[in-house]
Amino acid sequence: MANIQFGPDMRRGIADLNGDGETVGGIVVVRYGANARKVIEDVKQRLDLAMKALPPDVKVTRGL
């Protein structure tokens, strides 16, 4: 007999922000012909909405 259970995935890499600890990153790809300014504004709105569901100590640093 076996006892099977799911565990966390193996870590494949790490990202660090200015030596202050782990971070995550993301890239927005705009489709050819799309309005880039509209896409950026939509992403910002969705990110603000997602932030409401995260703990208060989670911060967003927006690049470019």
Jmol script that loads the backbone (N, CA, C; Angstrom):
load data "model"
ATOM      1  N   MET A   1       0.835  -1.181   0.000  1.00  0.00           N
ATOM      2  CA  MET A   1       0.000   0.000   0.000  1.00  0.00           C
ATOM      3  C   MET A   1       0.876   1.238   0.000  1.00  0.00           C
ATOM      4  N   ALA A   2       0.332   2.315  -0.503  1.00  0.00           N
ATOM      5  CA  ALA A   2       1.068   3.579  -0.570  1.00  0.00           C
ATOM      6  C   ALA A   2       0.171   4.704  -0.078  1.00  0.00           C
ATOM      7  N   ASN A   3       0.801   5.709   0.468  1.00  0.00           N
ATOM      8  CA  ASN A   3       0.097   6.921   0.889  1.00  0.00           C
ATOM      9  C   ASN A   3       0.568   8.039  -0.037  1.00  0.00           C
ATOM     10  N   ILE A   4      -0.310   8.518  -0.910  1.00  0.00           N
ATOM     11  CA  ILE A   4       0.052   9.536  -1.893  1.00  0.00           C
ATOM     12  C   ILE A   4      -0.569  10.860  -1.494  1.00  0.00           C
ATOM     13  N   GLN A   5       0.246  11.919  -1.534  1.00  0.00           N
ATOM     14  CA  GLN A   5      -0.259  13.258  -1.249  1.00  0.00           C
ATOM     15  C   GLN A   5       0.506  14.269  -2.076  1.00  0.00           C
ATOM     16  N   PHE A   6      -0.130  15.383  -2.332  1.00  0.00           N
ATOM     17  CA  PHE A   6       0.497  16.442  -3.111  1.00  0.00           C
ATOM     18  C   PHE A   6       1.298  17.346  -2.198  1.00  0.00           C
ATOM     19  N   GLY A   7       2.428  17.809  -2.681  1.00  0.00           N
ATOM     20  CA  GLY A   7       3.271  18.748  -1.950  1.00  0.00           C
ATOM     21  C   GLY A   7       3.611  19.914  -2.860  1.00  0.00           C
ATOM     22  N   PRO A   8       4.392  20.842  -2.343  1.00  0.00           N
ATOM     23  CA  PRO A   8       4.758  21.993  -3.164  1.00  0.00           C
ATOM     24  C   PRO A   8       5.659  21.584  -4.322  1.00  0.00           C
ATOM     25  N   ASP A   9       5.568  22.354  -5.421  1.00  0.00           N
ATOM     26  CA  ASP A   9       6.452  22.101  -6.554  1.00  0.00           C
ATOM     27  C   ASP A   9       7.887  22.430  -6.174  1.00  0.00           C
ATOM     28  N   MET A  10       8.814  21.794  -6.842  1.00  0.00           N
ATOM     29  CA  MET A  10      10.220  22.093  -6.597  1.00  0.00           C
ATOM     30  C   MET A  10      10.538  23.490  -7.109  1.00  0.00           C
ATOM     31  N   ARG A  11      11.317  24.202  -6.354  1.00  0.00           N
ATOM     32  CA  ARG A  11      11.737  25.539  -6.769  1.00  0.00           C
ATOM     33  C   ARG A  11      12.724  25.415  -7.914  1.00  0.00           C
ATOM     34  N   ARG A  12      12.513  26.220  -8.949  1.00  0.00           N
ATOM     35  CA  ARG A  12      13.390  26.182 -10.119  1.00  0.00           C
ATOM     36  C   ARG A  12      14.254  27.425 -10.229  1.00  0.00           C
ATOM     37  N   GLY A  13      14.047  28.400  -9.357  1.00  0.00           N
ATOM     38  CA  GLY A  13      14.833  29.618  -9.407  1.00  0.00           C
ATOM     39  C   GLY A  13      14.371  30.563  -8.313  1.00  0.00           C
ATOM     40  N   ILE A  14      15.020  31.701  -8.211  1.00  0.00           N
ATOM     41  CA  ILE A  14      14.655  32.674  -7.202  1.00  0.00           C
ATOM     42  C   ILE A  14      14.863  34.074  -7.787  1.00  0.00           C
ATOM     43  N   ALA A  15      14.020  34.989  -7.399  1.00  0.00           N
ATOM     44  CA  ALA A  15      14.170  36.392  -7.780  1.00  0.00           C
ATOM     45  C   ALA A  15      14.303  37.200  -6.496  1.00  0.00           C
ATOM     46  N   ASP A  16      15.194  38.160  -6.515  1.00  0.00           N
ATOM     47  CA  ASP A  16      15.469  38.981  -5.346  1.00  0.00           C
ATOM     48  C   ASP A  16      15.319  40.443  -5.746  1.00  0.00           C
ATOM     49  N   LEU A  17      14.774  41.265  -4.849  1.00  0.00           N
ATOM     50  CA  LEU A  17      14.585  42.686  -5.135  1.00  0.00           C
ATOM     51  C   LEU A  17      15.539  43.508  -4.293  1.00  0.00           C
ATOM     52  N   ASN A  18      16.594  43.999  -4.919  1.00  0.00           N
ATOM     53  CA  ASN A  18      17.570  44.875  -4.263  1.00  0.00           C
ATOM     54  C   ASN A  18      18.146  44.286  -2.975  1.00  0.00           C
ATOM     55  N   GLY A  19      18.257  42.978  -2.908  1.00  0.00           N
ATOM     56  CA  GLY A  19      18.819  42.343  -1.728  1.00  0.00           C
ATOM     57  C   GLY A  19      17.889  42.326  -0.527  1.00  0.00           C
ATOM     58  N   ASP A  20      16.635  42.713  -0.711  1.00  0.00           N
ATOM     59  CA  ASP A  20      15.675  42.791   0.399  1.00  0.00           C
ATOM     60  C   ASP A  20      14.856  41.526   0.583  1.00  0.00           C
ATOM     61  N   GLY A  21      15.021  40.547  -0.271  1.00  0.00           N
ATOM     62  CA  GLY A  21      14.270  39.307  -0.111  1.00  0.00           C
ATOM     63  C   GLY A  21      13.630  38.860  -1.412  1.00  0.00           C
ATOM     64  N   GLU A  22      12.916  37.765  -1.305  1.00  0.00           N
ATOM     65  CA  GLU A  22      12.305  37.164  -2.483  1.00  0.00           C
ATOM     66  C   GLU A  22      11.215  38.051  -3.064  1.00  0.00           C
ATOM     67  N   THR A  23      11.025  37.904  -4.356  1.00  0.00           N
ATOM     68  CA  THR A  23      10.008  38.671  -5.055  1.00  0.00           C
ATOM     69  C   THR A  23       9.493  37.849  -6.231  1.00  0.00           C
ATOM     70  N   VAL A  24       8.463  38.311  -6.857  1.00  0.00           N
ATOM     71  CA  VAL A  24       7.970  37.711  -8.093  1.00  0.00           C
ATOM     72  C   VAL A  24       7.959  38.790  -9.160  1.00  0.00           C
ATOM     73  N   GLY A  25       7.935  38.383 -10.393  1.00  0.00           N
ATOM     74  CA  GLY A  25       7.929  39.341 -11.486  1.00  0.00           C
ATOM     75  C   GLY A  25       6.950  38.918 -12.550  1.00  0.00           C
ATOM     76  N   GLY A  26       6.606  39.847 -13.377  1.00  0.00           N
ATOM     77  CA  GLY A  26       5.693  39.549 -14.467  1.00  0.00           C
ATOM     78  C   GLY A  26       5.965  40.462 -15.649  1.00  0.00           C
ATOM     79  N   ILE A  27       5.579  40.009 -16.810  1.00  0.00           N
ATOM     80  CA  ILE A  27       5.743  40.768 -18.040  1.00  0.00           C
ATOM     81  C   ILE A  27       4.399  40.800 -18.751  1.00  0.00           C
ATOM     82  N   VAL A  28       4.015  41.965 -19.213  1.00  0.00           N
ATOM     83  CA  VAL A  28       2.781  42.099 -19.985  1.00  0.00           C
ATOM     84  C   VAL A  28       3.150  42.143 -21.456  1.00  0.00           C
ATOM     85  N   VAL A  29       2.554  41.269 -22.233  1.00  0.00           N
ATOM     86  CA  VAL A  29       2.784  41.234 -23.670  1.00  0.00           C
ATOM     87  C   VAL A  29       1.532  41.750 -24.353  1.00  0.00           C
ATOM     88  N   VAL A  30       1.710  42.767 -25.175  1.00  0.00           N
ATOM     89  CA  VAL A  30       0.587  43.374 -25.885  1.00  0.00           C
ATOM     90  C   VAL A  30       0.515  42.774 -27.285  1.00  0.00           C
ATOM     91  N   ARG A  31      -0.656  42.331 -27.652  1.00  0.00           N
ATOM     92  CA  ARG A  31      -0.827  41.738 -28.984  1.00  0.00           C
ATOM     93  C   ARG A  31      -0.656  42.785 -30.074  1.00  0.00           C
ATOM     94  N   TYR A  32      -0.179  42.344 -31.206  1.00  0.00           N
ATOM     95  CA  TYR A  32       0.012  43.216 -32.354  1.00  0.00           C
ATOM     96  C   TYR A  32      -1.323  43.868 -32.717  1.00  0.00           C
ATOM     97  N   GLY A  33      -1.306  45.172 -32.868  1.00  0.00           N
ATOM     98  CA  GLY A  33      -2.511  45.898 -33.258  1.00  0.00           C
ATOM     99  C   GLY A  33      -3.339  46.378 -32.078  1.00  0.00           C
ATOM    100  N   ALA A  34      -3.017  45.928 -30.867  1.00  0.00           N
ATOM    101  CA  ALA A  34      -3.785  46.350 -29.690  1.00  0.00           C
ATOM    102  C   ALA A  34      -3.322  47.736 -29.255  1.00  0.00           C
ATOM    103  N   ASN A  35      -4.176  48.431 -28.540  1.00  0.00           N
ATOM    104  CA  ASN A  35      -3.862  49.751 -28.014  1.00  0.00           C
ATOM    105  C   ASN A  35      -3.046  49.561 -26.735  1.00  0.00           C
ATOM    106  N   ALA A  36      -1.744  49.824 -26.810  1.00  0.00           N
ATOM    107  CA  ALA A  36      -0.847  49.565 -25.686  1.00  0.00           C
ATOM    108  C   ALA A  36      -1.238  50.375 -24.455  1.00  0.00           C
ATOM    109  N   ARG A  37      -1.612  51.629 -24.638  1.00  0.00           N
ATOM    110  CA  ARG A  37      -1.996  52.465 -23.492  1.00  0.00           C
ATOM    111  C   ARG A  37      -3.213  51.882 -22.778  1.00  0.00           C
ATOM    112  N   LYS A  38      -4.191  51.388 -23.532  1.00  0.00           N
ATOM    113  CA  LYS A  38      -5.394  50.785 -22.942  1.00  0.00           C
ATOM    114  C   LYS A  38      -5.036  49.494 -22.207  1.00  0.00           C
ATOM    115  N   VAL A  39      -4.170  48.689 -22.792  1.00  0.00           N
ATOM    116  CA  VAL A  39      -3.759  47.440 -22.147  1.00  0.00           C
ATOM    117  C   VAL A  39      -3.078  47.741 -20.815  1.00  0.00           C
ATOM    118  N   ILE A  40      -2.184  48.722 -20.797  1.00  0.00           N
ATOM    119  CA  ILE A  40      -1.476  49.072 -19.561  1.00  0.00           C
ATOM    120  C   ILE A  40      -2.449  49.550 -18.494  1.00  0.00           C
ATOM    121  N   GLU A  41      -3.392  50.388 -18.857  1.00  0.00           N
ATOM    122  CA  GLU A  41      -4.391  50.864 -17.890  1.00  0.00           C
ATOM    123  C   GLU A  41      -5.243  49.710 -17.368  1.00  0.00           C
ATOM    124  N   ASP A  42      -5.634  48.794 -18.252  1.00  0.00           N
ATOM    125  CA  ASP A  42      -6.424  47.631 -17.819  1.00  0.00           C
ATOM    126  C   ASP A  42      -5.633  46.747 -16.855  1.00  0.00           C
ATOM    127  N   VAL A  43      -4.350  46.544 -17.133  1.00  0.00           N
ATOM    128  CA  VAL A  43      -3.507  45.731 -16.251  1.00  0.00           C
ATOM    129  C   VAL A  43      -3.384  46.397 -14.881  1.00  0.00           C
ATOM    130  N   LYS A  44      -3.195  47.705 -14.859  1.00  0.00           N
ATOM    131  CA  LYS A  44      -3.103  48.427 -13.585  1.00  0.00           C
ATOM    132  C   LYS A  44      -4.384  48.274 -12.770  1.00  0.00           C
ATOM    133  N   GLN A  45      -5.539  48.370 -13.428  1.00  0.00           N
ATOM    134  CA  GLN A  45      -6.815  48.212 -12.718  1.00  0.00           C
ATOM    135  C   GLN A  45      -6.960  46.808 -12.149  1.00  0.00           C
ATOM    136  N   ARG A  46      -6.611  45.801 -12.929  1.00  0.00           N
ATOM    137  CA  ARG A  46      -6.723  44.413 -12.455  1.00  0.00           C
ATOM    138  C   ARG A  46      -5.736  44.135 -11.326  1.00  0.00           C
ATOM    139  N   LEU A  47      -4.558  44.734 -11.404  1.00  0.00           N
ATOM    140  CA  LEU A  47      -3.572  44.560 -10.351  1.00  0.00           C
ATOM    141  C   LEU A  47      -4.055  45.201  -9.056  1.00  0.00           C
ATOM    142  N   ASP A  48      -4.642  46.388  -9.145  1.00  0.00           N
ATOM    143  CA  ASP A  48      -5.202  47.037  -7.960  1.00  0.00           C
ATOM    144  C   ASP A  48      -6.292  46.179  -7.336  1.00  0.00           C
ATOM    145  N   LEU A  49      -7.109  45.569  -8.163  1.00  0.00           N
ATOM    146  CA  LEU A  49      -8.168  44.686  -7.666  1.00  0.00           C
ATOM    147  C   LEU A  49      -7.574  43.446  -6.992  1.00  0.00           C
ATOM    148  N   ALA A  50      -6.564  42.862  -7.604  1.00  0.00           N
ATOM    149  CA  ALA A  50      -5.926  41.664  -7.028  1.00  0.00           C
ATOM    150  C   ALA A  50      -5.257  41.992  -5.696  1.00  0.00           C
ATOM    151  N   MET A  51      -4.691  43.181  -5.568  1.00  0.00           N
ATOM    152  CA  MET A  51      -3.992  43.570  -4.341  1.00  0.00           C
ATOM    153  C   MET A  51      -4.930  43.586  -3.134  1.00  0.00           C
ATOM    154  N   LYS A  52      -6.211  43.831  -3.352  1.00  0.00           N
ATOM    155  CA  LYS A  52      -7.171  43.861  -2.252  1.00  0.00           C
ATOM    156  C   LYS A  52      -7.315  42.497  -1.585  1.00  0.00           C
ATOM    157  N   ALA A  53      -6.994  41.429  -2.325  1.00  0.00           N
ATOM    158  CA  ALA A  53      -7.134  40.070  -1.788  1.00  0.00           C
ATOM    159  C   ALA A  53      -5.859  39.579  -1.114  1.00  0.00           C
ATOM    160  N   LEU A  54      -4.785  40.355  -1.189  1.00  0.00           N
ATOM    161  CA  LEU A  54      -3.503  39.935  -0.629  1.00  0.00           C
ATOM    162  C   LEU A  54      -3.276  40.559   0.743  1.00  0.00           C
ATOM    163  N   PRO A  55      -2.389  39.988   1.536  1.00  0.00           N
ATOM    164  CA  PRO A  55      -2.085  40.552   2.855  1.00  0.00           C
ATOM    165  C   PRO A  55      -1.572  41.996   2.725  1.00  0.00           C
ATOM    166  N   PRO A  56      -1.781  42.808   3.759  1.00  0.00           N
ATOM    167  CA  PRO A  56      -1.390  44.219   3.676  1.00  0.00           C
ATOM    168  C   PRO A  56       0.108  44.460   3.546  1.00  0.00           C
ATOM    169  N   ASP A  57       0.938  43.482   3.913  1.00  0.00           N
ATOM    170  CA  ASP A  57       2.377  43.690   3.790  1.00  0.00           C
ATOM    171  C   ASP A  57       2.926  43.364   2.402  1.00  0.00           C
ATOM    172  N   VAL A  58       2.050  42.935   1.471  1.00  0.00           N
ATOM    173  CA  VAL A  58       2.465  42.669   0.092  1.00  0.00           C
ATOM    174  C   VAL A  58       2.463  43.998  -0.661  1.00  0.00           C
ATOM    175  N   LYS A  59       3.562  44.290  -1.341  1.00  0.00           N
ATOM    176  CA  LYS A  59       3.709  45.561  -2.041  1.00  0.00           C
ATOM    177  C   LYS A  59       3.908  45.332  -3.528  1.00  0.00           C
ATOM    178  N   VAL A  60       3.543  46.323  -4.316  1.00  0.00           N
ATOM    179  CA  VAL A  60       3.739  46.288  -5.753  1.00  0.00           C
ATOM    180  C   VAL A  60       4.714  47.371  -6.135  1.00  0.00           C
ATOM    181  N   THR A  61       5.729  47.008  -6.906  1.00  0.00           N
ATOM    182  CA  THR A  61       6.662  47.967  -7.467  1.00  0.00           C
ATOM    183  C   THR A  61       6.498  47.894  -8.975  1.00  0.00           C
ATOM    184  N   ARG A  62       6.049  48.963  -9.558  1.00  0.00           N
ATOM    185  CA  ARG A  62       5.814  48.945 -11.003  1.00  0.00           C
ATOM    186  C   ARG A  62       7.032  49.495 -11.722  1.00  0.00           C
ATOM    187  N   GLY A  63       7.461  48.760 -12.728  1.00  0.00           N
ATOM    188  CA  GLY A  63       8.590  49.190 -13.538  1.00  0.00           C
ATOM    189  C   GLY A  63       8.147  50.169 -14.598  1.00  0.00           C
ATOM    190  N   LEU A  64       8.996  50.352 -15.547  1.00  0.00           N
ATOM    191  CA  LEU A  64       8.747  51.246 -16.661  1.00  0.00           C
ATOM    192  C   LEU A  64       7.347  51.730 -16.654  1.00  0.00           C
TER     193      LEU A  64
END
end "model"
wireframe off; spacefill off
backbone 0.3
color backbone group
